[in-house]
Amino acid sequence: MTYVYAESTAVVGPLAVNPEPHTYDLCESHARSLTAPRGWELVRYDGEFEPPPPTTDDLVALADAVREAARPSRAADPATPPPPPTRRGHLRAVPPPQ
C-alpha cells in the first residue's frame, strides 16, 4: 500500500519485491478492508493476493515463526472446546529513520 499525496490517492496492490520508501506491506485481510481518507480515491488491485516469497530476513523469519506457533495444533482433540479468545497485539514494521 502506498499513498500519492499530491493526487489524494491510496493504492493497494501486491507486495513489493524490493523495499520501497513510503510503502507498507499489509496482510490480505487488511489490504481488502482498507479505506481511504474522505475525499481521496482508492485504487485497488483486482487480482488475487499471493503469499510473499520465502525470505532470509531474520525479522520476517521471526514473524513467520510466531504466526506458526500461534496456530492451533492439528493433533488437538476435537471434543475439547477451544480456549476463550484473548486480545493479541499485531506486529508492525517501523520505517527506518531518514
QUIWO-V525867 format. One record per run of one state. SS is the DSSP state (a for helix, b for strand, c for the rest). FROM is the first residue (numbers start at 1). TO is the last residue. If there is no record, write none. Layout:
ss	from	to
SS	FROM	TO
SS	FROM	TO
//
This chain:
ss	from	to
c	1	1
b	2	4
a	5	7
c	8	8
b	9	12
c	13	22
b	23	23
c	24	27
a	28	33
c	34	40
b	41	44
c	45	57
a	58	70
c	71	98
//
